[in-house]
Amino acid sequence: MGWLSRIFGKTQAADAAEAAPAAEAVPIAPAVEAPPVELPLADTPAPASASADLAPEVEDEIEALRLPAIRLLPQTGQAVPEAPVSSLGGRPSLPEGMAWPEEDGRPMLFLAQINYAEMPVLEGYPTEGLLSVFLADDATQGCAFPSLDQVGFRSFHFADAGACVRRDASGAPQGADALSSPLRAAGVVLQGEAVTDLPGPALRETAALQKRLAEAEVAYDPAMLEARLAAGKAGAFSYGGYPVFAQGDVRQGPLRFHAKVLLQLGAWAEGDLSLGFGDGGAANLLIKPKDLGPLRFDKVLYHYDSY
């Protein structure tokens, strides 16, 4: 816990997550790029260039905000198998005999699925079963900004992932689609990696940090602080950690308890595969801690905004 928290007698309750794209590391030599390496959950250092002008006391406060998260990495070099692996777009894995989800009589669009058994362990989150997410086929991808009670979207937990089989969609999208046509058709495998995450500029945790710094009359460069936080983001796709908001934190009032990130999908593109909500925004599925343990995925909040 940092010195500002001790001065004001507060503890930083980092109970939410976000995910704008992680800043690329600056290469130190023209060598062949190294393969991805799993990051430790507690001691992921920030790039020196992002923290060079921040006082050690500010750095301590930033480090106290770190939360564990799972980064979801698209594996564009491999085809999505029939097995119920974690994937984005393409064909969902559904239990035998389950009807395709519909909204207002129209087939919904499959967004993504997470097979927890193949993911690194994240405290408080499932270690087995399948998260499966669908969105309404309409102009706003089912979002009422935000959406609750499974209106405009569906978030399922299938306890026996092995009993789920890939299913073909019942038709092409009729409304707006966050996924590009090739991604909608073929999908992409998602691989999990344990990392840490820091809050972004629009989050309540960042606002609280800035307030404490101002009250303590600690001088800092706002641009350097923003860069430092951006360098610590989990990535474009993730769960755990902090949500990503562009226009403001929706976790206010009665929605303030939706503190856990069940899934966060930001803007991403590689070749003809792309995903985007609005203009560079991100979609968040948030859940209350009391609902995450018993797997009440029907209690999820769904929201996206953009820049």
Contacts in CASP RR format, 6 or more apart in sequence:
PFRMAT RR
TARGET T0000
AUTHOR 0000-0000-0000
METHOD contacts of the structure
MODEL  1
MGWLSRIFGKTQAADAAEAAPAAEAVPIAPAVEAPPVELPLADTPAPASA
SADLAPEVEDEIEALRLPAIRLLPQTGQAVPEAPVSSLGGRPSLPEGMAW
PEEDGRPMLFLAQINYAEMPVLEGYPTEGLLSVFLADDATQGCAFPSLDQ
VGFRSFHFADAGACVRRDASGAPQGADALSSPLRAAGVVLQGEAVTDLPG
PALRETAALQKRLAEAEVAYDPAMLEARLAAGKAGAFSYGGYPVFAQGDV
RQGPLRFHAKVLLQLGAWAEGDLSLGFGDGGAANLLIKPKDLGPLRFDKV
LYHYDSY
1 11 0 8 1.000
1 12 0 8 1.000
1 64 0 8 1.000
2 57 0 8 1.000
2 60 0 8 1.000
2 61 0 8 1.000
2 63 0 8 1.000
2 64 0 8 1.000
3 57 0 8 1.000
3 60 0 8 1.000
3 61 0 8 1.000
4 57 0 8 1.000
4 61 0 8 1.000
4 212 0 8 1.000
4 213 0 8 1.000
4 216 0 8 1.000
4 218 0 8 1.000
5 11 0 8 1.000
5 12 0 8 1.000
5 61 0 8 1.000
5 64 0 8 1.000
5 212 0 8 1.000
7 216 0 8 1.000
8 212 0 8 1.000
8 215 0 8 1.000
8 216 0 8 1.000
10 212 0 8 1.000
12 61 0 8 1.000
12 64 0 8 1.000
12 65 0 8 1.000
12 205 0 8 1.000
12 208 0 8 1.000
12 209 0 8 1.000
14 64 0 8 1.000
14 65 0 8 1.000
14 66 0 8 1.000
14 67 0 8 1.000
14 199 0 8 1.000
14 205 0 8 1.000
14 241 0 8 1.000
14 242 0 8 1.000
15 259 0 8 1.000
15 260 0 8 1.000
15 289 0 8 1.000
16 199 0 8 1.000
16 203 0 8 1.000
16 204 0 8 1.000
16 205 0 8 1.000
16 241 0 8 1.000
16 242 0 8 1.000
16 243 0 8 1.000
16 251 0 8 1.000
16 259 0 8 1.000
16 260 0 8 1.000
16 261 0 8 1.000
16 286 0 8 1.000
17 67 0 8 1.000
17 69 0 8 1.000
17 197 0 8 1.000
17 234 0 8 1.000
17 238 0 8 1.000
17 239 0 8 1.000
17 240 0 8 1.000
17 241 0 8 1.000
17 242 0 8 1.000
17 243 0 8 1.000
17 260 0 8 1.000
17 261 0 8 1.000
17 264 0 8 1.000
18 197 0 8 1.000
18 199 0 8 1.000
18 200 0 8 1.000
18 203 0 8 1.000
18 233 0 8 1.000
18 241 0 8 1.000
18 242 0 8 1.000
18 243 0 8 1.000
18 244 0 8 1.000
18 245 0 8 1.000
18 261 0 8 1.000
18 264 0 8 1.000
18 282 0 8 1.000
18 284 0 8 1.000
19 197 0 8 1.000
19 233 0 8 1.000
19 234 0 8 1.000
19 235 0 8 1.000
19 236 0 8 1.000
19 237 0 8 1.000
19 238 0 8 1.000
19 242 0 8 1.000
19 243 0 8 1.000
19 244 0 8 1.000
19 261 0 8 1.000
19 264 0 8 1.000
19 265 0 8 1.000
19 266 0 8 1.000
19 282 0 8 1.000
20 200 0 8 1.000
20 230 0 8 1.000
20 233 0 8 1.000
20 235 0 8 1.000
20 236 0 8 1.000
20 244 0 8 1.000
20 266 0 8 1.000
20 282 0 8 1.000
21 233 0 8 1.000
21 235 0 8 1.000
21 236 0 8 1.000
21 266 0 8 1.000
21 267 0 8 1.000
21 268 0 8 1.000
22 71 0 8 1.000
22 231 0 8 1.000
22 232 0 8 1.000
22 233 0 8 1.000
22 234 0 8 1.000
22 235 0 8 1.000
22 236 0 8 1.000
23 47 0 8 1.000
23 50 0 8 1.000
23 227 0 8 1.000
23 230 0 8 1.000
23 231 0 8 1.000
23 232 0 8 1.000
23 233 0 8 1.000
25 47 0 8 1.000
26 47 0 8 1.000
26 49 0 8 1.000
27 33 0 8 1.000
36 73 0 8 1.000
36 193 0 8 1.000
38 120 0 8 1.000
38 193 0 8 1.000
38 194 0 8 1.000
39 193 0 8 1.000
39 194 0 8 1.000
39 195 0 8 1.000
39 196 0 8 1.000
40 194 0 8 1.000
40 196 0 8 1.000
41 68 0 8 1.000
41 194 0 8 1.000
41 195 0 8 1.000
41 196 0 8 1.000
42 66 0 8 1.000
42 196 0 8 1.000
44 66 0 8 1.000
44 195 0 8 1.000
44 196 0 8 1.000
44 232 0 8 1.000
46 62 0 8 1.000
46 228 0 8 1.000
46 231 0 8 1.000
46 232 0 8 1.000
47 231 0 8 1.000
50 224 0 8 1.000
50 227 0 8 1.000
50 228 0 8 1.000
50 230 0 8 1.000
50 231 0 8 1.000
51 59 0 8 1.000
51 62 0 8 1.000
51 224 0 8 1.000
51 228 0 8 1.000
51 231 0 8 1.000
52 224 0 8 1.000
53 221 0 8 1.000
53 224 0 8 1.000
54 62 0 8 1.000
54 220 0 8 1.000
54 221 0 8 1.000
54 224 0 8 1.000
54 225 0 8 1.000
54 228 0 8 1.000
55 218 0 8 1.000
55 219 0 8 1.000
55 220 0 8 1.000
57 218 0 8 1.000
58 213 0 8 1.000
58 218 0 8 1.000
58 220 0 8 1.000
58 225 0 8 1.000
61 209 0 8 1.000
61 212 0 8 1.000
61 213 0 8 1.000
62 198 0 8 1.000
62 209 0 8 1.000
62 225 0 8 1.000
62 228 0 8 1.000
62 229 0 8 1.000
65 198 0 8 1.000
65 199 0 8 1.000
65 205 0 8 1.000
65 209 0 8 1.000
66 196 0 8 1.000
66 197 0 8 1.000
66 198 0 8 1.000
67 196 0 8 1.000
67 197 0 8 1.000
67 198 0 8 1.000
67 240 0 8 1.000
67 241 0 8 1.000
67 242 0 8 1.000
68 122 0 8 1.000
68 123 0 8 1.000
68 194 0 8 1.000
68 195 0 8 1.000
68 196 0 8 1.000
68 197 0 8 1.000
68 240 0 8 1.000
68 241 0 8 1.000
69 122 0 8 1.000
69 194 0 8 1.000
69 195 0 8 1.000
69 196 0 8 1.000
69 197 0 8 1.000
69 234 0 8 1.000
69 238 0 8 1.000
69 239 0 8 1.000
69 240 0 8 1.000
69 241 0 8 1.000
69 242 0 8 1.000
69 261 0 8 1.000
70 119 0 8 1.000
70 120 0 8 1.000
70 122 0 8 1.000
70 125 0 8 1.000
70 192 0 8 1.000
70 193 0 8 1.000
70 194 0 8 1.000
70 195 0 8 1.000
70 234 0 8 1.000
70 238 0 8 1.000
70 239 0 8 1.000
70 240 0 8 1.000
71 192 0 8 1.000
71 193 0 8 1.000
71 194 0 8 1.000
71 195 0 8 1.000
71 234 0 8 1.000
71 235 0 8 1.000
71 237 0 8 1.000
71 238 0 8 1.000
72 86 0 8 1.000
72 88 0 8 1.000
72 114 0 8 1.000
72 190 0 8 1.000
72 191 0 8 1.000
72 192 0 8 1.000
72 193 0 8 1.000
72 237 0 8 1.000
72 238 0 8 1.000
72 239 0 8 1.000
73 190 0 8 1.000
73 191 0 8 1.000
73 192 0 8 1.000
73 193 0 8 1.000
73 237 0 8 1.000
74 88 0 8 1.000
74 188 0 8 1.000
74 189 0 8 1.000
74 190 0 8 1.000
74 237 0 8 1.000
74 268 0 8 1.000
74 270 0 8 1.000
74 273 0 8 1.000
75 188 0 8 1.000
75 189 0 8 1.000
75 190 0 8 1.000
75 191 0 8 1.000
76 188 0 8 1.000
76 270 0 8 1.000
76 271 0 8 1.000
76 273 0 8 1.000
78 189 0 8 1.000
79 186 0 8 1.000
80 87 0 8 1.000
80 90 0 8 1.000
80 91 0 8 1.000
80 186 0 8 1.000
80 187 0 8 1.000
80 188 0 8 1.000
80 189 0 8 1.000
81 189 0 8 1.000
82 165 0 8 1.000
82 166 0 8 1.000
84 93 0 8 1.000
84 113 0 8 1.000
84 115 0 8 1.000
84 130 0 8 1.000
84 161 0 8 1.000
84 162 0 8 1.000
84 164 0 8 1.000
84 165 0 8 1.000
84 166 0 8 1.000
85 115 0 8 1.000
85 118 0 8 1.000
85 189 0 8 1.000
85 190 0 8 1.000
86 112 0 8 1.000
86 113 0 8 1.000
86 114 0 8 1.000
86 115 0 8 1.000
86 118 0 8 1.000
86 119 0 8 1.000
86 189 0 8 1.000
86 190 0 8 1.000
86 191 0 8 1.000
86 192 0 8 1.000
87 112 0 8 1.000
87 113 0 8 1.000
87 187 0 8 1.000
87 188 0 8 1.000
87 189 0 8 1.000
87 190 0 8 1.000
88 111 0 8 1.000
88 112 0 8 1.000
88 179 0 8 1.000
88 183 0 8 1.000
88 187 0 8 1.000
88 188 0 8 1.000
88 190 0 8 1.000
88 237 0 8 1.000
88 265 0 8 1.000
88 275 0 8 1.000
89 110 0 8 1.000
89 111 0 8 1.000
89 112 0 8 1.000
89 179 0 8 1.000
89 183 0 8 1.000
89 184 0 8 1.000
89 187 0 8 1.000
89 188 0 8 1.000
90 110 0 8 1.000
90 169 0 8 1.000
90 183 0 8 1.000
90 184 0 8 1.000
90 185 0 8 1.000
90 186 0 8 1.000
90 187 0 8 1.000
91 110 0 8 1.000
91 166 0 8 1.000
91 167 0 8 1.000
91 168 0 8 1.000
91 169 0 8 1.000
91 187 0 8 1.000
92 110 0 8 1.000
92 113 0 8 1.000
92 132 0 8 1.000
92 134 0 8 1.000
92 166 0 8 1.000
92 167 0 8 1.000
93 113 0 8 1.000
93 130 0 8 1.000
93 132 0 8 1.000
93 158 0 8 1.000
93 161 0 8 1.000
93 164 0 8 1.000
93 165 0 8 1.000
93 166 0 8 1.000
93 167 0 8 1.000
94 100 0 8 1.000
94 132 0 8 1.000
94 158 0 8 1.000
94 164 0 8 1.000
94 165 0 8 1.000
94 167 0 8 1.000
95 158 0 8 1.000
95 160 0 8 1.000
95 163 0 8 1.000
95 164 0 8 1.000
96 163 0 8 1.000
96 165 0 8 1.000
100 107 0 8 1.000
100 108 0 8 1.000
100 167 0 8 1.000
100 169 0 8 1.000
100 170 0 8 1.000
101 107 0 8 1.000
101 108 0 8 1.000
101 134 0 8 1.000
101 154 0 8 1.000
102 108 0 8 1.000
103 136 0 8 1.000
103 137 0 8 1.000
103 138 0 8 1.000
103 142 0 8 1.000
103 152 0 8 1.000
104 136 0 8 1.000
106 136 0 8 1.000
106 137 0 8 1.000
106 174 0 8 1.000
107 137 0 8 1.000
107 169 0 8 1.000
107 170 0 8 1.000
107 171 0 8 1.000
108 134 0 8 1.000
108 135 0 8 1.000
108 136 0 8 1.000
108 137 0 8 1.000
108 152 0 8 1.000
108 153 0 8 1.000
108 154 0 8 1.000
109 134 0 8 1.000
109 135 0 8 1.000
109 136 0 8 1.000
109 137 0 8 1.000
109 141 0 8 1.000
109 169 0 8 1.000
109 173 0 8 1.000
109 177 0 8 1.000
109 179 0 8 1.000
109 184 0 8 1.000
110 132 0 8 1.000
110 133 0 8 1.000
110 134 0 8 1.000
110 169 0 8 1.000
111 133 0 8 1.000
111 134 0 8 1.000
111 135 0 8 1.000
111 178 0 8 1.000
111 179 0 8 1.000
111 265 0 8 1.000
111 283 0 8 1.000
112 131 0 8 1.000
112 132 0 8 1.000
112 133 0 8 1.000
112 190 0 8 1.000
112 263 0 8 1.000
112 265 0 8 1.000
113 130 0 8 1.000
113 131 0 8 1.000
113 132 0 8 1.000
113 133 0 8 1.000
114 130 0 8 1.000
114 131 0 8 1.000
114 190 0 8 1.000
114 239 0 8 1.000
114 263 0 8 1.000
115 129 0 8 1.000
115 130 0 8 1.000
115 161 0 8 1.000
116 125 0 8 1.000
116 126 0 8 1.000
116 127 0 8 1.000
116 128 0 8 1.000
116 129 0 8 1.000
116 130 0 8 1.000
116 131 0 8 1.000
116 161 0 8 1.000
117 127 0 8 1.000
117 128 0 8 1.000
117 129 0 8 1.000
117 161 0 8 1.000
118 192 0 8 1.000
119 192 0 8 1.000
120 192 0 8 1.000
120 193 0 8 1.000
120 194 0 8 1.000
121 127 0 8 1.000
122 194 0 8 1.000
122 239 0 8 1.000
122 240 0 8 1.000
124 292 0 8 1.000
124 293 0 8 1.000
125 239 0 8 1.000
125 240 0 8 1.000
125 292 0 8 1.000
126 157 0 8 1.000
126 295 0 8 1.000
128 159 0 8 1.000
128 161 0 8 1.000
129 157 0 8 1.000
129 158 0 8 1.000
129 159 0 8 1.000
129 160 0 8 1.000
129 161 0 8 1.000
130 156 0 8 1.000
130 157 0 8 1.000
130 158 0 8 1.000
130 161 0 8 1.000
130 164 0 8 1.000
131 155 0 8 1.000
131 156 0 8 1.000
131 157 0 8 1.000
131 262 0 8 1.000
131 263 0 8 1.000
131 297 0 8 1.000
132 154 0 8 1.000
132 155 0 8 1.000
132 156 0 8 1.000
132 157 0 8 1.000
132 158 0 8 1.000
133 153 0 8 1.000
133 154 0 8 1.000
133 155 0 8 1.000
133 156 0 8 1.000
133 263 0 8 1.000
133 285 0 8 1.000
134 153 0 8 1.000
134 154 0 8 1.000
135 141 0 8 1.000
135 142 0 8 1.000
135 143 0 8 1.000
135 152 0 8 1.000
135 153 0 8 1.000
135 178 0 8 1.000
136 142 0 8 1.000
136 152 0 8 1.000
136 153 0 8 1.000
137 173 0 8 1.000
137 174 0 8 1.000
137 175 0 8 1.000
137 177 0 8 1.000
138 152 0 8 1.000
138 175 0 8 1.000
138 176 0 8 1.000
139 175 0 8 1.000
139 176 0 8 1.000
140 176 0 8 1.000
141 176 0 8 1.000
141 177 0 8 1.000
141 178 0 8 1.000
141 277 0 8 1.000
141 283 0 8 1.000
141 304 0 8 1.000
142 152 0 8 1.000
142 153 0 8 1.000
142 302 0 8 1.000
143 152 0 8 1.000
143 153 0 8 1.000
143 283 0 8 1.000
143 302 0 8 1.000
143 303 0 8 1.000
143 304 0 8 1.000
144 151 0 8 1.000
144 152 0 8 1.000
145 303 0 8 1.000
145 304 0 8 1.000
145 305 0 8 1.000
146 250 0 8 1.000
146 255 0 8 1.000
146 301 0 8 1.000
146 302 0 8 1.000
146 303 0 8 1.000
147 153 0 8 1.000
147 301 0 8 1.000
147 302 0 8 1.000
147 303 0 8 1.000
148 301 0 8 1.000
148 302 0 8 1.000
150 298 0 8 1.000
150 300 0 8 1.000
152 302 0 8 1.000
153 300 0 8 1.000
153 302 0 8 1.000
155 262 0 8 1.000
155 285 0 8 1.000
155 297 0 8 1.000
155 298 0 8 1.000
155 300 0 8 1.000
155 302 0 8 1.000
156 297 0 8 1.000
157 295 0 8 1.000
157 297 0 8 1.000
158 164 0 8 1.000
159 295 0 8 1.000
173 184 0 8 1.000
177 184 0 8 1.000
178 265 0 8 1.000
178 275 0 8 1.000
178 276 0 8 1.000
178 277 0 8 1.000
178 278 0 8 1.000
178 283 0 8 1.000
179 274 0 8 1.000
179 275 0 8 1.000
179 276 0 8 1.000
180 269 0 8 1.000
180 272 0 8 1.000
180 273 0 8 1.000
180 274 0 8 1.000
180 275 0 8 1.000
182 272 0 8 1.000
182 273 0 8 1.000
183 273 0 8 1.000
183 274 0 8 1.000
183 275 0 8 1.000
186 273 0 8 1.000
187 273 0 8 1.000
188 273 0 8 1.000
190 237 0 8 1.000
195 234 0 8 1.000
195 235 0 8 1.000
195 238 0 8 1.000
196 232 0 8 1.000
196 234 0 8 1.000
196 241 0 8 1.000
197 232 0 8 1.000
197 233 0 8 1.000
197 234 0 8 1.000
197 238 0 8 1.000
197 240 0 8 1.000
197 241 0 8 1.000
197 242 0 8 1.000
198 228 0 8 1.000
198 229 0 8 1.000
198 232 0 8 1.000
198 233 0 8 1.000
198 242 0 8 1.000
199 205 0 8 1.000
199 206 0 8 1.000
199 209 0 8 1.000
199 229 0 8 1.000
199 242 0 8 1.000
200 206 0 8 1.000
200 226 0 8 1.000
200 229 0 8 1.000
200 230 0 8 1.000
200 233 0 8 1.000
200 242 0 8 1.000
200 244 0 8 1.000
201 226 0 8 1.000
201 229 0 8 1.000
202 245 0 8 1.000
202 246 0 8 1.000
202 247 0 8 1.000
202 248 0 8 1.000
202 249 0 8 1.000
203 242 0 8 1.000
203 243 0 8 1.000
203 245 0 8 1.000
203 249 0 8 1.000
204 249 0 8 1.000
204 251 0 8 1.000
204 252 0 8 1.000
205 242 0 8 1.000
206 229 0 8 1.000
207 249 0 8 1.000
210 222 0 8 1.000
210 225 0 8 1.000
213 220 0 8 1.000
234 240 0 8 1.000
234 241 0 8 1.000
234 242 0 8 1.000
236 265 0 8 1.000
236 266 0 8 1.000
236 267 0 8 1.000
236 268 0 8 1.000
237 264 0 8 1.000
237 265 0 8 1.000
237 266 0 8 1.000
237 268 0 8 1.000
238 261 0 8 1.000
238 264 0 8 1.000
239 261 0 8 1.000
239 262 0 8 1.000
239 263 0 8 1.000
239 264 0 8 1.000
240 260 0 8 1.000
240 261 0 8 1.000
240 264 0 8 1.000
241 261 0 8 1.000
242 261 0 8 1.000
243 251 0 8 1.000
243 261 0 8 1.000
243 264 0 8 1.000
243 282 0 8 1.000
243 284 0 8 1.000
243 286 0 8 1.000
244 264 0 8 1.000
244 266 0 8 1.000
244 281 0 8 1.000
244 282 0 8 1.000
244 284 0 8 1.000
245 282 0 8 1.000
245 284 0 8 1.000
245 305 0 8 1.000
246 280 0 8 1.000
246 281 0 8 1.000
246 282 0 8 1.000
246 305 0 8 1.000
246 306 0 8 1.000
246 307 0 8 1.000
247 305 0 8 1.000
247 306 0 8 1.000
248 305 0 8 1.000
250 301 0 8 1.000
250 303 0 8 1.000
251 258 0 8 1.000
251 259 0 8 1.000
251 286 0 8 1.000
255 301 0 8 1.000
257 288 0 8 1.000
257 289 0 8 1.000
257 290 0 8 1.000
258 286 0 8 1.000
258 287 0 8 1.000
258 288 0 8 1.000
258 301 0 8 1.000
259 286 0 8 1.000
259 288 0 8 1.000
259 289 0 8 1.000
260 286 0 8 1.000
260 287 0 8 1.000
260 288 0 8 1.000
260 289 0 8 1.000
260 292 0 8 1.000
261 284 0 8 1.000
261 285 0 8 1.000
261 286 0 8 1.000
262 285 0 8 1.000
262 286 0 8 1.000
262 287 0 8 1.000
262 292 0 8 1.000
262 297 0 8 1.000
262 300 0 8 1.000
263 283 0 8 1.000
263 284 0 8 1.000
263 285 0 8 1.000
264 282 0 8 1.000
264 283 0 8 1.000
264 284 0 8 1.000
264 285 0 8 1.000
265 275 0 8 1.000
265 276 0 8 1.000
265 277 0 8 1.000
265 282 0 8 1.000
265 283 0 8 1.000
266 275 0 8 1.000
266 276 0 8 1.000
266 277 0 8 1.000
266 280 0 8 1.000
266 281 0 8 1.000
266 282 0 8 1.000
266 283 0 8 1.000
267 275 0 8 1.000
267 276 0 8 1.000
267 277 0 8 1.000
267 280 0 8 1.000
267 281 0 8 1.000
267 282 0 8 1.000
268 274 0 8 1.000
268 275 0 8 1.000
268 276 0 8 1.000
269 275 0 8 1.000
277 283 0 8 1.000
277 304 0 8 1.000
277 305 0 8 1.000
277 306 0 8 1.000
278 304 0 8 1.000
278 306 0 8 1.000
279 306 0 8 1.000
279 307 0 8 1.000
280 306 0 8 1.000
280 307 0 8 1.000
281 304 0 8 1.000
281 305 0 8 1.000
281 306 0 8 1.000
281 307 0 8 1.000
282 304 0 8 1.000
282 305 0 8 1.000
282 306 0 8 1.000
283 302 0 8 1.000
283 303 0 8 1.000
283 304 0 8 1.000
284 301 0 8 1.000
284 302 0 8 1.000
284 303 0 8 1.000
284 304 0 8 1.000
285 300 0 8 1.000
285 301 0 8 1.000
285 302 0 8 1.000
286 300 0 8 1.000
286 301 0 8 1.000
286 303 0 8 1.000
287 296 0 8 1.000
287 297 0 8 1.000
287 299 0 8 1.000
287 300 0 8 1.000
287 301 0 8 1.000
288 299 0 8 1.000
291 297 0 8 1.000
291 299 0 8 1.000
291 300 0 8 1.000
END
